[in-house]
């Protein structure tokens, strides 16, 4: 049996590793568009961007031999022939028995793409020289990447203007009350917000906002989120709907699977979701590897995410929605904020600000939808 994994990031590499760990001894290819071997992406907006740490490669170069893996870097995929079981690339086609799509996502861009983006190691290295004391950066998009880069820039004494069409950063994830705490955190560190404001026009050194504000900057970062990297799959016959639509174990078609940011997995309740989080990518990779080998088992466990901003580690568990009921407690000897999200009195999620102990101890209660009153009493 021959398995081809397209996408040499975290999810793709974990599929390959999981297959070998489960005893797969067939032919295994890992195809990636970048020239770099798989690396860890979260530090790109933090330690790597600030020049405090070298990139963390997920596996040492010499360790690939033990995977008995054909690693093809710098290879661009151009199409997929599902009936013929062929991946089309710029240099020819690759046959497969099973294909795992792990091509991730691409940054959304402003018209003309005038600024920087931050998705790859090369992106981080291109942006890093801008972060010098006295420089000014305009960041369009106050999601996790925008906020993390804002924090990194302020640590380098860069003047930061953070622009978003929404009323608060991360409001779609955190809701209004908790998102305000993110505003407060960044304003305490000198970030200048332009919220509820869109960009009318942009160049590499100027942002014209729809409230009449003109920002003259040394660089622009486009951080408006991502779209799944499915362009190469157009016309393949796969169902594409903000990602590759899959069943509950990641199967998109006979012999075709998808994991990571590009994948939209069925949730077992008639819906589907994409998860752009580090931990879920690894969980999906293990589930797909098992399914390829005949062990179909839908994912269990509670979605988890984190973000480092200044000296605060934001951590979230569960399926919180911005319209959930929210109760914010102060926990621990340092009175760290801990937000409990609930619907109809049942816990749906939790977000903590440097409250890791309390977040993680609530994993079971979030998974079980415990009565929020009991959770509060326990805390």
C-alpha positions, 0 to 999 in steps of 0.5 A: 500500500502506498500513502501520499501525504500532501502538506509537510506541516505539523498535521502532515508529518504527524500522519506519517509518524502515526502510520509508522508507529501503528506498524504501517510498512508500506510506501510513504511519501510526504510532499511539501511546497516549502523548501524547509522540512516541517517546523513548528508554526506558533513561535513564528509570531513570537520568539522567532519573530523577535529573534529570541529563538531559532525555528523549531523543526519538528524532527531533526534532519537525520531522524527522517531515515527511521521513518523510511519516508520519501520527503519531497520538499519544494514540490507544488501540487496543481491538481487531483485525479480522484478516480485515477488516484493521482496527485498532479504536481508541477513536475509530474504526477504521483500515484497513491492508494491513500491520499492525505490532504494536509495543505493548511490554509492561506492568508487572506489578503488586501486588494493588491496584497501590499503588505506582509503576511505571517504564515510561514518561516520565510514570512516571519523572517521577512517581517522581523527586520521591521521590528526595530525601535522607533518603527511603526507598523499597521496590523490589519486584523485583530485575531490571534496572529494580529494580537501576537504580532502586536505584542511582539512588536511592542516588546521591540519598542515598535509603535503599533496600530491595530485595525479591525472591522469588528468592535473588539479583538477576538470577539467572535471567539471570546465574546464582548466581555472577555474580548474587552480584557484583551483590549485592556491588555494591549492598551496597557502596553501602548497598542493603538486600536482602530476598531469597528473600522475598515481599510479603504485603501492600502499600500506598503506604507499607508493605510486609509481607513473608512473613518478618515484616518490615515496611517503612515507606517513603515510596514503593513501586516495583513492578518485578517485570518485564513482560507483553506488551501483548496485551490488545487482541488477545484474540479477534483470532485471533492466537496469543498465548503470552506475546507475539504468536507470529511466524515467523522474520521477525516475521510473525504472520498474513497482513499482520500482523507484530510487533516489540519486547517484545510479539513472540515470534519463532520461533528456527529451532530449534523454539522461540521467544523474546521479547527485551526489549532495545533493540538487538534491537528495532531489528534486528527492525524492520529485518527486518520492514520488509524482509519487508513489502517482499518481502525475507524474511531471518531475524535473524542476530547475537548478542543484546546487552544492557546496564545502568548501575548506579552507575559499572559498565556491565553488558554481556551477549552471547549466550544464556547460561542460569543453569545454564550452566558459568561461569568468571569472569576478571579482565581489563584493567589494572583487573581487571574481572570477565568471566564466560564462559558455556558448555555442553558446552565451547562458549561461549554467552554473556559478561557483563562488568562495565565490560569493554566492550572484552573483551565486544564482541571476543567477539561472533564467538566467542559467535555461533560457539559457540567452544570456551571453552578457546580463548577463555580462552587468547586472553584 
